[in-house]
Amino acid sequence: MEVLPYNRAMNDKKELQPQVKNGFLLTRESRDTPSGMEIRLWVKSGNRAEQLIISGEKPVFFIATDKSADALTLLRANNFHPESKALPLEDFEHLPVTAFYFPTSRLASLASDLLTENDFEPLESDVRPADRYLMERYIQGGLSYTGTPTIQKGVTVWRQARIKQADCKPELITVSLDIECSERGELYSVGLDSPADSRVIMVGPEQPGDDTTAIEWVADEKALLAALENWFSQFEPDVVIGWNVIDFDFRLLAKAAERHNSKLKIGRAGEYLYVRERKQGGSFVTLPGRVLIDGIDALKTATYGFRSWSLESVAQELLGEGKAISNPYDRLDEIKRMFREDKRALAKYNLQDCVLVNRIFDHTHLLDFLVERSRLTGVELDRVGGSVAAFTNLYLPRLHRGGYVAPSLHAENWIASPGGYVMDSIPGLYDSVLVLDFKSLYPSIIKTFRIDPWAWLRD
């Protein structure tokens, strides 16, 4: 796990009276600090976003007790010094287990890798600390919280936070974001469309013309990034949506900031945007306090399918309208021409893309779907797919209360289920064909026929 920088800035503090509040979970993360790991949650409570900081939690995984002494010897020889504690829990072979606790996520991850390389089997080492903390408290979107509140940088921060399950449905502020750039990634403009404000931040001197599209003119790329930071600070969106917004827009915004030896401060309370490359391809983006949702991934999660996933094609199929551009067959050349000759036309095109994404989300009720999924399963709003994560969130804490811990997903000796039945085709011509595919009914089947791991372990 990457260790994120620890922000020690604690200015503008103001003590508040503690109370109990309800909120809806926006983002979650664990951070390694000099004093140990912290879990940081951002929640939407009423019309405000607040931060919860939980201290004292320790990353943990489990080792079969009969191997724990040897594992501890190996770890200590490599300068790891975990706390170990035998627990009244068993693995799937009915062997008692010992918990290994670490002060930071980084040490836990390195220790798990070392043990795996030496033929030990750390159990549940792939469960992220923030996820474990939430699922063990049955947090599914909504929660109630209390703690010691202070005002920091204009935001209410709750330290020594304590949370429990609660039912809460949020009212989220959404912005659709889209960038236009050259083939080398040089930023031309950023479009922003939200209920509070719609505008295009455009590089270049102001050009005359109609004012049907609100344009904020800036001198250069660096000024564009500063204007974008100001916009996020002023309008404070909870959810940022777009089309390929993670792997394209935010990746290029982060690289643009790097060109100017800085990071983009568009997270809540001035936190930075972090972009990491995934081993399997694509990008992983962290933006504390704000949810990033890519329209393509969200539609696929909601089981939509299209012949083409281009914004033009999906918008035409769902809405009957498309992009505002005169040359749809060579968009890059047309975008470069508009940037040179007609920046107002480029601004109109840029903002129209933002509007189309907003209309697609509204038409398909995508955000409502993602909120309800989170309320039912506890997965993050921006989680792509998530069927395994949803099952883990709901099942793992109940498995623990039944007296067992689970293997890690990558464990070599874990036998996976064979999957669904696939019927062999019968060649021939038929007047009509009816195919019934009961998608994602595995949890109900597991419950009905008692074929979950816990049931098998008890029988």
PyMOL commands that set and color helices and strands:
alter all, ss='L'
color gray80, all
select helices_A, chain A and resi 65-77+105-117+129-135+221-235+245-259+268-270+295-301+311-319+331-341+343-364+366-377+387-401+442-449+453-458
alter helices_A, ss='H'
color red, helices_A
select strands_A, chain A and resi 21-33+36-45+48-55+60-64+83-90+96-101+142-152+155-165+174-181+187-193+198-203+215-218+239-242+274-277+283-286+291-294
alter strands_A, ss='S'
color yellow, strands_A
deselect
rebuild
show_as cartoon
